[in-house]
Amino acid sequence: MVITPVEISIKDLVNGFEDNAENGVRAYGKKLDIRPPYQREFVYNDKQRSKVIETVSKGYPLNTMYWAKRKDGTFEIIDGQQRTLSICQFVNNDFSFNFKTYKSLQESEKSRILDYKLSVYICDGDDKEKLDWFETINIAGAELTKQELRNAVYSGVWVTDAKRYFSKTNCAAYNIGSKYLSGEMNRQAYLETAIKWISGAKNDGEIREYMANHVDDENAKPLFDYFSNVIDWVKKLFPKYRKQMKSVDWGTLYKLYANSSNFNPVELENEIARLMQDTDEVQNQVGIYWYVFDHDRKHLNLRGFSDQQKTIMYERQKGLCPMCKGTENENKKWDFSEMDGDHIIPWSKGGKTVLENGQMLCRKHNHEKSDN
């Protein structure tokens, strides 16, 4: 990979500046993409962008900017979007600084701004090299999310179309699925989620593999169609909405159970309502939406006996295990560390985590009871 430090004058930067809102923002003879698909919307307030112009007008140095070179010879901004937009918009007379627009400045003042040299690093390399570099400068302060970094590496028609579905203001994904997804839409959380759902990706490498396989696709409609299918399935199976649904991994549940006809919306709702009310025992309400499919109690994080309760039960039993009665260990006094708290009447049969329903069992019998 080649990283080239260059100095670019503001005069050259603002040449051909064109802001077509969400359809694209370009400068530097239209060879620089200021707002690539992975970048966030303009977020500097008036005070912040005025500080940029003040820095330039006084000849103070701005922080280094980072550009990436594309295969077609054009460039895209990796870090420095806000500073670049502030400069271009001021020269374009979109806002004033110290009560003056650019066109109202003296010619000497204009020249001082246009002659100002920006410090830019340009990166030219393969996808992996770019990603490694982007992650490095991200640590230094670019503050891009993982998905924004991936979009930078695999930018193109597919990413642009994916952004239209998953991260634009009032995009289709937000309109149909915002209640069921967590994370910030404009920080590419919805796009990352959709990729995980369709590909089953569990880590960064698998997400990148999916994007690499589709980077040259002409559009992202298949991804959105799959996303829509998942949301439609959720709404049909769980017509009553609860806030806990926003944190469920619906993509995995869809892959596991979408083709099953064993689940009835009315029966599911009755079970969910019952479990939601069991606030004393069920510690993970999000897990309820997993539990109703496979009835694995690990999803619920059921409340266990506290150390204080176990100590009381241990002293009450004088260290004896009631299930050892009739065995060679009937009179053995177990050490506290060798015993576990147990529900006499299990949770599945209505038992509660209270002293009256608790006992201490030796590890052997506790495991045997749990297995049964």
C-alpha positions in Angstrom: 0.0 0.0 0.0 1.2 3.5 -0.8 0.4 6.4 1.5 1.3 9.8 0.0 1.4 13.0 2.0 0.4 16.0 -0.2 -0.5 19.7 0.2 -3.6 20.8 -1.6 -4.6 24.4 -1.8 -8.2 25.5 -0.9 -8.4 27.0 -4.4 -7.9 23.5 -5.9 -10.1 21.9 -3.3 -13.2 24.1 -3.9 -12.8 23.8 -7.7 -16.0 22.2 -9.0 -17.7 22.1 -5.6 -21.2 20.6 -6.0 -23.6 19.7 -3.3 -26.5 17.5 -4.5 -27.6 16.7 -0.9 -27.9 12.9 -0.4 -27.1 12.2 -4.0 -23.5 13.3 -3.6 -21.1 16.1 -2.7 -18.0 16.6 -4.8 -15.0 19.0 -5.1 -11.4 19.1 -6.3 -12.4 19.3 -9.9 -15.2 16.8 -9.1 -12.6 14.2 -8.5 -13.1 14.2 -4.7 -16.2 12.5 -3.2 -16.7 14.4 0.0 -19.7 12.4 1.2 -19.1 8.7 0.4 -21.8 6.2 1.1 -20.4 5.3 4.5 -20.0 8.9 5.8 -22.4 10.6 8.2 -24.5 13.6 7.4 -23.1 17.1 8.0 -23.0 17.5 11.8 -20.9 20.7 12.5 -22.9 23.5 14.0 -22.3 27.2 13.1 -19.8 27.7 15.9 -17.7 24.7 14.8 -17.6 25.5 11.1 -16.8 29.1 11.9 -13.8 27.8 13.9 -12.6 26.1 10.8 -12.7 29.3 8.8 -11.1 31.2 11.6 -8.2 28.7 11.6 -7.8 29.0 7.9 -8.0 32.8 7.8 -5.3 33.1 10.5 -3.1 30.6 8.7 -3.1 28.2 11.6 -2.7 24.5 10.7 -5.8 22.2 10.4 -5.6 18.6 11.4 -4.4 16.2 8.7 -7.1 14.9 6.4 -7.3 11.4 4.9 -8.3 10.5 1.4 -8.5 7.1 -0.3 -7.7 6.6 -4.0 -10.3 4.7 -6.0 -9.8 2.3 -8.8 -11.0 4.9 -11.3 -8.5 7.5 -10.1 -10.9 9.6 -8.1 -10.7 10.1 -4.4 -13.0 9.8 -1.4 -12.7 11.4 2.1 -12.0 9.0 4.9 -11.5 11.6 7.6 -12.0 15.4 7.3 -15.5 15.5 5.9 -16.7 18.2 8.3 -13.7 20.5 7.8 -13.9 20.1 4.0 -17.6 20.9 3.9 -17.1 23.9 6.1 -14.4 25.3 3.8 -16.3 24.6 0.6 -19.6 25.9 1.9 -18.0 29.1 3.1 -16.3 29.8 -0.3 -19.7 28.9 -1.9 -21.3 31.7 0.3 -23.5 29.3 2.1 -22.8 30.9 5.5 -21.0 33.9 7.0 -18.1 34.2 9.3 -17.7 37.3 11.5 -20.8 38.7 9.8 -19.1 38.4 6.4 -19.7 36.0 3.5 -16.8 35.0 1.3 -17.9 37.3 -1.5 -17.9 40.3 0.8 -14.2 39.8 1.8 -11.4 41.9 0.5 -9.5 40.4 -2.4 -6.4 40.0 -0.1 -8.6 38.1 2.4 -9.9 35.8 -0.3 -6.4 35.1 -1.6 -5.2 34.2 1.9 -8.0 31.6 2.1 -7.6 30.2 -1.4 -3.8 29.9 -1.0 -4.0 28.1 2.3 -2.5 24.6 2.0 -4.3 21.6 3.5 -2.3 18.6 4.7 -3.7 15.4 3.2 -2.6 11.8 3.3 -3.7 9.8 0.2 -4.0 6.0 0.5 -3.7 3.7 -2.5 -3.9 -0.1 -1.8 -6.0 -3.3 -1.9 -9.1 -3.8 0.2 -7.4 -5.4 3.2 -4.7 -2.8 3.3 -7.3 0.0 3.2 -9.3 -1.6 5.9 -6.2 -1.9 8.2 -5.3 1.7 7.5 -8.8 3.0 8.1 -9.0 1.1 11.4 -5.7 2.7 12.4 -6.8 6.3 11.7 -10.2 5.5 13.2 -8.4 4.9 16.5 -6.7 8.2 16.0 -10.0 10.0 16.0 -12.0 9.5 12.8 -14.6 7.7 15.0 -16.1 5.6 12.2 -18.2 2.6 13.1 -17.1 -0.9 11.9 -19.7 -0.8 9.2 -18.7 2.7 8.1 -15.2 1.4 7.7 -16.4 -1.6 5.7 -18.4 0.7 3.4 -15.3 2.7 2.8 -13.4 -0.4 1.6 -16.2 -1.9 -0.5 -17.6 1.4 -1.8 -19.4 1.4 -5.1 -22.9 1.1 -6.7 -24.0 -1.7 -4.3 -23.1 0.3 -1.1 -24.7 3.4 -2.5 -27.9 1.6 -3.1 -27.7 -0.2 0.2 -27.5 3.2 1.9 -30.6 4.3 0.1 -32.5 1.4 1.7 -30.9 1.3 5.1 -29.4 4.6 6.2 -31.0 7.6 4.4 -33.4 9.8 6.2 -36.8 8.1 6.3 -35.3 5.1 4.4 -37.4 2.0 3.7 -35.7 -0.1 6.4 -36.4 2.6 9.1 -40.1 2.9 8.1 -40.8 -0.9 8.3 -38.4 -2.1 11.0 -37.2 0.7 13.3 -39.2 -0.8 16.2 -37.3 -4.1 15.9 -33.7 -2.9 15.5 -31.3 -1.3 17.8 -28.4 1.0 16.9 -28.2 4.2 14.9 -29.6 4.0 11.4 -27.3 6.8 10.0 -24.3 5.1 11.6 -25.0 2.1 9.4 -26.3 -0.1 12.2 -29.3 -1.2 10.1 -27.2 -2.1 7.2 -24.9 -4.2 9.3 -27.8 -5.9 10.9 -29.4 -6.7 7.5 -26.1 -8.2 6.3 -25.8 -10.4 9.4 -29.4 -11.6 8.9 -29.1 -12.6 5.3 -25.5 -14.1 5.5 -25.6 -15.5 9.0 -22.3 -13.6 9.6 -21.1 -13.7 13.2 -18.0 -11.5 13.0 -16.3 -8.8 11.0 -14.6 -11.1 8.6 -17.8 -12.8 7.6 -19.5 -9.5 7.0 -16.7 -8.3 4.8 -16.8 -11.6 2.9 -20.5 -10.9 2.1 -19.8 -7.4 1.0 -16.8 -8.5 -1.1 -19.0 -11.0 -2.9 -21.7 -8.3 -3.7 -19.6 -5.2 -4.1 -20.1 -5.2 -7.9 -23.9 -6.0 -7.7 -26.0 -3.4 -9.5 -28.3 -2.9 -6.6 -29.1 -4.0 -3.0 -32.7 -5.0 -3.6 -32.2 -8.7 -2.7 -30.8 -7.6 0.7 -33.7 -5.3 1.4 -36.2 -8.0 0.2 -34.7 -10.5 2.7 -34.8 -7.8 5.4 -38.5 -7.2 4.6 -39.3 -10.9 4.8 -37.8 -11.1 8.3 -39.8 -8.1 9.6 -43.0 -9.4 8.0 -42.5 -12.8 9.7 -41.9 -11.1 13.1 -45.0 -9.0 12.7 -47.2 -11.9 11.8 -46.0 -14.2 14.5 -45.9 -11.5 17.2 -48.6 -9.0 16.4 -48.4 -7.4 19.9 -45.4 -5.2 20.1 -43.2 -4.8 23.2 -40.1 -2.7 23.7 -38.1 -5.8 24.4 -38.5 -6.8 20.7 -36.0 -4.1 19.7 -33.1 -6.1 21.1 -33.9 -9.6 19.7 -31.7 -11.2 17.0 -34.6 -11.7 14.6 -32.4 -12.8 11.8 -31.2 -15.9 13.5 -34.7 -16.8 14.7 -36.0 -16.4 11.2 -33.3 -18.8 9.8 -34.2 -21.4 12.4 -37.9 -21.2 12.5 -39.4 -19.3 9.5 -40.2 -22.6 7.7 -41.9 -24.2 10.7 -45.7 -24.4 11.1 -45.5 -25.4 14.7 -46.0 -21.9 16.2 -49.4 -20.2 16.7 -49.4 -16.4 17.3 -52.2 -16.7 19.9 -50.4 -19.4 21.8 -47.1 -17.6 21.6 -48.7 -14.4 22.9 -50.3 -16.2 25.9 -46.9 -17.7 26.9 -45.0 -14.4 26.4 -47.6 -12.5 28.5 -47.3 -15.0 31.3 -43.5 -14.9 31.3 -43.4 -11.1 31.1 -45.4 -11.0 34.3 -43.0 -13.3 36.1 -40.6 -10.5 36.9 -39.4 -12.1 40.2 -37.9 -15.1 38.4 -37.3 -14.1 34.7 -34.3 -11.8 34.6 -33.9 -11.5 30.8 -37.1 -10.5 29.2 -35.5 -10.3 25.8 -34.7 -14.0 26.1 -38.4 -14.7 26.3 -38.7 -14.4 22.5 -36.0 -17.2 22.2 -37.5 -19.3 25.0 -41.0 -19.6 23.3 -39.3 -21.4 20.4 -37.0 -23.9 22.0 -37.9 -23.7 25.8 -34.3 -23.6 26.8 -34.3 -21.9 30.2 -30.8 -20.4 29.7 -32.4 -17.7 27.6 -34.4 -16.4 30.6 -31.5 -16.0 33.1 -33.8 -17.3 35.8 -33.1 -15.9 39.3 -31.0 -18.2 41.5 -30.7 -18.3 45.2 -28.5 -15.6 46.7 -25.4 -16.3 48.8 -27.3 -15.2 51.9 -30.2 -17.6 51.1 -27.8 -20.5 50.4 -26.1 -19.8 53.7 -29.4 -19.9 55.6 -30.4 -23.2 53.9 -27.0 -24.7 54.5 -27.1 -23.9 58.2 -30.7 -25.1 58.4 -29.7 -28.5 57.0 -26.5 -28.6 59.1 -24.5 -29.3 56.0 -26.5 -32.5 55.1 -27.8 -33.2 51.7 -31.4 -34.4 51.8 -31.0 -36.5 48.7 -28.1 -38.4 50.2 -30.5 -40.0 52.7 -30.3 -43.8 52.3 -26.9 -43.7 50.7 -23.4 -44.1 52.2 -23.2 -40.3 52.4 -26.5 -40.0 54.5 -24.7 -38.5 57.5 -21.9 -36.7 55.6 -21.6 -33.0 56.4 -20.7 -31.4 53.2 -18.6 -28.2 53.0 -20.6 -25.2 51.8 -18.4 -25.1 48.6 -19.5 -28.6 47.8 -23.2 -27.8 47.6 -25.5 -25.9 45.3 -28.9 -24.1 45.9 -31.9 -26.0 44.5 -35.6 -25.3 44.0 -37.7 -28.0 45.7 -40.5 -27.3 43.3 -38.9 -26.4 40.0 -39.6 -23.1 38.3 -41.2 -24.9 35.4 -43.9 -26.2 37.8 -44.5 -22.9 39.5 -41.7 -22.9 42.1 -40.3 -19.6 43.3 -36.8 -18.6 44.5 -37.7 -18.3 48.2 -36.3 -19.9 51.3 -39.4 -22.0 51.8 -38.8 -23.6 48.3 -35.1 -23.9 48.7 -32.6 -26.6 49.7 -28.9 -27.2 49.4 -27.8 -30.4 47.5 -24.4 -31.9 47.1 -23.0 -31.3 43.6 -23.7 -34.9 42.5 -27.4 -34.8 43.3 -27.9 -31.3 42.1 -26.6 -32.2 38.7 -28.6 -35.4 38.6 -31.8 -33.4 39.5 -31.0 -30.8 36.9 -30.5 -33.4 34.2 -33.9 -34.8 34.9 
